[in-house]
Amino acid sequence: MSAEISFIGLFLEASLLVKLVMLLLMALSVAAWTVILQRQKVLREATQQARQFEDKFWSGVDLNQLYNELASRERNQGLELLFTNGFREYMRLAKSSRSPDAVMDGCYRSMRVALSREVDKLELHLPMLASIGSTSPYIGLFGTVWGIMNSFIALGSVQHATLNMVAPGIAEALIATAMGLFAAIPAVIFFNRFSTRVEKLENTYANFMDEFSAILHRQAHSRGGERSE
């Protein structure tokens, strides 16, 4: 009896279509957990980098020194990228005779582009989690409906139906729904969690961008005043 109700036994006794549904749900579950583990690492590192950079930035470090340090690296991410892009554009435009407002418009656009790209990186593969979470239960339900339908069709060919004849077929069908929920529940939970973390990081980036723009705005106007004199 234990062999009949085991997962492997139910899988082997299922019809071909139900087996394909189960295999598809197993693949979706593996894909979901792969994305979950990868996004967990990326978002944790992004949060740590943002915290460390903000601590360094607001410690009173010289902006030129900080820029030279970051510009020498091969790759910057998060707040570091926003800072380097904005400060690089500021220095390039400040050398010309443009007005302070024109300088700040260029800096802000440069940081806005960097912000958009960083958010896209953070949201990578999250739509896949949402799709798995929303479609897996329906895929499992399809396998269940198909399996139960085949069970009742088989019962129509016998005169006396018993529970022992019905139970295995229904169990084989219901395992598809269970697998669909097994794939969907973690995907939905972590999609919501990651979406919240991405939103918080985006707000952190946007707040820094506004604060940094205010600092550059004061410097641009002070330089403009010095030139007019």
N, C-alpha and C positions, 0 to 999 in steps of 0.2 A: 504493500500500500504506500509506503514512504517513497518508493521509486516512482510510482505513478504520479504523485503530487509534487515531485521535485521539479525544479526549474528546467533542468536538462531533459527530464522525461516529458514535461509538458511541451518543450520546444520541439523535441523529436517527433512527438505525436501530432503536432499541429499541421495544418494544411500548408501547401507551398506558399500561398499568398500571405498567410499569417506569419510564416517563418521570415518572409522578406520584410514584413512590417517590423517584426522584432529586431532583425538585423539593422534595419534603417534606424530604429530608435536607439539601439546600442551605439551606432555610429554618431548619432546626434548627441547622445550623452557624453561620449568621449570628446567630441568637438567642443561641447559646452564647458567641460571641466578643463580642457586645454586653454580655452579663452579665459576662463576664470582665474586660473593660476598665473597666466601671462599678464593679464590686466592688473591683478593684485600686486604683482611685482612692480609694474610700470607706475601705477598710481602711488604706491608706497614710496618709491624713489623720487617721484615728482614732488610729493609733499615734503619729504626731507630736504630736497634741494631748494625748494621755495623758502622753507624755514631758515636754512643755513644762509642763503643769500640775503634775506631780509635782515638777519642779525648782523651780517657783515656790512650791508649797505647803510644801515642806520647807526652803525657804530662810530660814524664820523670819518670814515676813510675818504681820502681824496679821490674824486671821481675820475680824474685823468689816470691816476695810478691803478684804480680798479679796472678801468677800461683797458689799459695796456695789459694788465694781467689776464683778463678774459679774452682779449683779442688774440693773444699768443696761443690760445688753445685751438685745437683742430675743430672742436665741436662744442657748442653751448646749447643749453636747453632751458625751457621755462623762463623764469625771471632773468636769468643771465642773458638769454637771447634777446628778450625785450630791451634790456638795458643796453647791450652792445649795439643793437640796431638803431635804437633811438639816439644814443650818444654819438654814434658814427655819423648819422644824418645831421645831427645838430652841429658837429664840428665842420662838416662839409659845407653846410648852408651858412654858418656863421662867418665863414671867410669871405663871403660875397657881400655885396652892399644891400642885401635884401632887408626888408623890414622885420622886426622881431616876430610879428604875427605870421609872416610867411615862413620864417624859420620854424616856428612851432607847428604850423600846419604840416610841414614836411616831416618833422619828427613824429608827430602823432600818427600820421598815415603809415610811416614805417613800423612803428610799434603795433599799430592795429593789424597790419598784415602778419607780423610775427605772432601776435596773439591768436589770430584765426588759425594759423598753421599749427600752433601748439595745441589748441583745443581739438583740432582734427586728429592729431596724434593720440591725444588722451581718449578720444571717443572711438578709436579704431577697434573694429570687431564687436562693439557694443550692439549694433543693429543685428548681428548674428545671434547674440544671446536673446534679444527680444523676439526674433523670429522662432528660435527653438522653443522658447517659453510659451509662445502663443500657438504654435502649430503641433507640437508633440502630443498634447492630449487628444487632438482631433485625429492624428495619425493612429494613435493607439486605439481610439474609439472605432475607427474604421476597421482595424484588425479584429476588434471584439465583435462588432456587428457581423462581419463576414464569417467569423468562426462560429458564432451562435446560429447564424442562418444555416450554415452547413450542418450543424448538429441537429437542428430541427428537420432539415431535409432528410438526413439519415434516419431519424426517428419515424419518418413517414413510411419507410419501407418495412417496418416491423409492426406486428399486431399488438404486442404487449410491451410498453415502454416502462422501464424501471429507473430508479434513481442512479443505479450503478452505470446505466447506459448514458444518462444525460450528464451526470456530474463531470466526467473527464473532459468532454467536449466544451462544456461551459467554462471549466477551469482553464483549458488551453486558450480560450478566447479572452477571458478576463485578464490573463497575464499580459496581454498586449496593452490594455488600458493602464495596468500597474507600471509597465515600462515607460509608457508615455508620461505618466505623472512623475516617475523617477527622473526623467530627462528634463521635464518642464519646471518643476519646483525649484531646483537649484538655479536654473537659468533665470527665472523671474526674480528670485531673491537677490542674486548678485547683480543683475541688471539694474534693479532699483538702487542697490547700494552703490554701485559704481557710478551711476548717473548722478547721485547726490554728491559723491566725492569730486567728480569732474566739475559739477556746478560750483562747488566751493573753491576749487582751484582756479576756475575761470574768474570768479569774483576776486580772488587774491591777486591774480594777474591784472585784472582791470583796475583794482584799487591802487596797485603799485604804479601802473601806467599813468593814472591821474596824478598821483603824488609826485612821481618823477617829472611829469610834464610841468607841474607847478614850479619845481625847482629850476628846470631848464628855462621856463618862462621868465623867472626873475633874473636869471643870468643873461638871457637874451636882451631884456629891456635895459639891464645895467650896461651891457656892451653897446647897445644902441645909443644910450645917453652919453657914453664916453666918446663915441664917434661924432655925435652931433656937436660936442664941445670942441 
